[in-house]
Amino acid sequence: MNSNSSDDLPLTSLYLQKAREGDEGSLSWVVDRFSPVMLANARYRLPNKLREYYDPEDIVQDVWCIVLPKLSELDPDSSRYTPIFVKYLSQVLQYRINNLIRKHIRGKPAIERGQVNDGTELHNPVDVFPDSMAGAVTRLIHSEQRDMVLATLEDMSERDREILVLRGIEQHPYQEIASILNEDAAGLAVRYQRALAKIRKLLPGSAFDELSSK
């Protein structure tokens, strides 16, 4: 089975199933596979005014700290599970960022970089993980794959990056994206497909292979 094929989605379900069972190698595979697209999402969504207090990498780390312990609650059996999983990751990421925005609007002091508040004390979120999860999450920050994805996205136009996030990662319908970007929905569909084909060619075998091309 070729893991680089965009139709080879059961491979992701296989790794997710093993990750649910606590397999360290599968946990690392899932984190390594999807962290670059999540970081692209965080960089798009995190307002510049909050970057004085939070790095996009911190947000992605927080997302994994929320998602990985909940893997056992998700159903990885669908043959089209990857889009569902990516959408769930993006929803958790947006929820985390929206909470930070509300906190700053209310004038509450910023939490230190890379920390979360569980209601009693500040702590690094990976401190509460089993070693297998903690290792997988902390390795994501300086991965070579992450750097390649970010460099490739930086070379693309701002509009192509936007539509890759909005359609490919967050999976908003074209009509909604058209309203956000003030462009024609049919034209956006063509542009998305071209942008996705381009990044797949530049980054063969990445998680972009698994995003919907429609």
N, C-alpha and C positions, 0 to 999 in steps of 0.2 A: 504494500500500500504506500503510495507516494504522498508524504506529508506536505509537499509543496503545491499540490493540486487544490484549486479553489473548491472542487467538488468533494474533497476528501474530508468532510466534516466529522464523520464518526471518529477519526483519530483524536480530535479535541475532546469529544465525549468520553473516549477511553481514558485519556489523561485526567480529565475531571473526575471520573469515577474513582480512579486510583488515588487522586488527591484527596477525595472525600474520605478515603480509608486511611489517610495519614502518610501515604508514601512520599518520602522526601523528594525523590527525583521527579515525581509527577507534580508536586507542589512547585518546585523550581521551574519546571517546564511551563506550567500555566502562568506563573508570574513573569517569566522571561518572554513568553509569547505575547502577552497582552499589555505589559507595562508600557512599551513604546507608544501604542495608540492611546492609552490612558493619559500618558504625559502630554501628548499632543492635544488631547481634550482639555486637560487642566490648564495648559498654557493659553488656550483659546478662551476659557471661561473665567480664569482668575483675574479680577480687575487689577490694573496697574497700581492703584493706590494701596492694595493689600499686599503687594509683593515686597513692601518694606518689612512686613512681618512674617510672611509665609512664602516659601518657594513652591512652585508647582510640584516638585519632587516630594515635598512634605505632604501635599494633598493626596498624591497617588499612594504614598505609604499609608496614610490614614485609611484610604479606600480599601486597600488590601487587608488592613487590620480589621475592618468591618466585614468584608466579604468572605475571607478565607474560613473563619470559624463557622460561617453559615452555609458552606458548600453542601453539607449533608442535608440541608433543607431544600436544595434545588434538584430538579429532575434532569439528568443529563442524557436521557434516552432518545430524545428527538433527533432525527437525521439532520435537522436544521438548527441544532442547539447553539452554535456559535453566535449567530445574531442575537439570540435571546440573552446569552451570557454577556455579550458586549453591551447590550442595552441596559442590563441590570447594573453593570459596572458604571456606566455613564450616569444612571439615575442616582446611584449612591454618591458619585463625585459631585453632581450638581447639588444634591441635598447638603453635602458637607460645605461646599462653597457658599450656598445660600445662607447657611447658619452663620458663617463667618461674616458675611455682608450684613446680616441683621444685627450681629453683635457690635459691629463698628458703627452702624447707623444709630444704635442706642447709646453709643458713647462708652461702651464697656472697654476696659483695657485689653490689649492684645495678649493672646496666649503666646508663650515663647515658641520659637521655631521648632517644628517637628514634635510638638507635644499636644496632648488632648486632655480634656478635663472630664473626669468620670463622676463629678459631683462632690468628690471629697478631696482630691489632690491632683496636681499636675503630674503626668508621667509620660515617658516615651511609650507610644503604643505598642511597639514590638516587645517591650519588657514583659507583657502579659501573655505572650505567645509560647507555645511549645518550641523547642529549639529548631525543629524542622521548618516551621513556618517562619520564625524569626530570621533564620539564615536566608531563606528564599526572598523575603521582603527586603532585607538590608542590602542584598547583592544587586538589587535592581537599579540603585542610584547611579552606579558607575559602569553599567554594562556597555560593551562595545555596540551591541545591537541598538540600544537606546540612542547612542550618539549618532549612529548611521541614519536612523529614522529622523531624528531632529534635523540633521544637516540636510537631508533630502527634502524635508518639508520646508525648510528655510529657503531653499532654492526655487520653490514653487511660488506662484503668485498668491497674494493674500486671499483673493477670492476663491482660488482652488483649495487652499487650506480650509477656509470657512465651510465650503460645501462638503469636503471630505469629513469634517467633524459633524456637521449638521445632519447630513444624509447617511454617510457610511457608519459613523460611530453612534450618534444619538438617534438615528433612524427616524427623523422627522419627515412627514410627507412633503412632497415637492410644493404643494400649494402653500403650506405653512412656511417653507423656506423662501418661496417667492415673496411672501408678505414681509418676511424679515429683511431680505436683501433687496427688495423692490426690483425684482427681475421676473421675466416670464418663466413659468414652471417648466414648459417644454424645453426651453433653452437651458435651464438649470440641469435637467435630466441628461442632456447631451454633454454638458460641461462636466458633470459628475462622472459619467462613464469614461470620459477621456482622462480626467485627472486620476481616477482609480486605475485605469489601464497603465498610465504613466508610472505611478508609484509602484505598481506591481512589477513592472519591467525593471525599475531601478532597484527594488528591494525584493527579489525573488525569495519565496519561502517565508516571508513575514506574515504577521496576522492580517495585513491588508488583503492577502489572498483570500481570506475567509469572510470578508465583508460582502454584503449583497451588492451585485453589480446592476441592480434595477433601480 
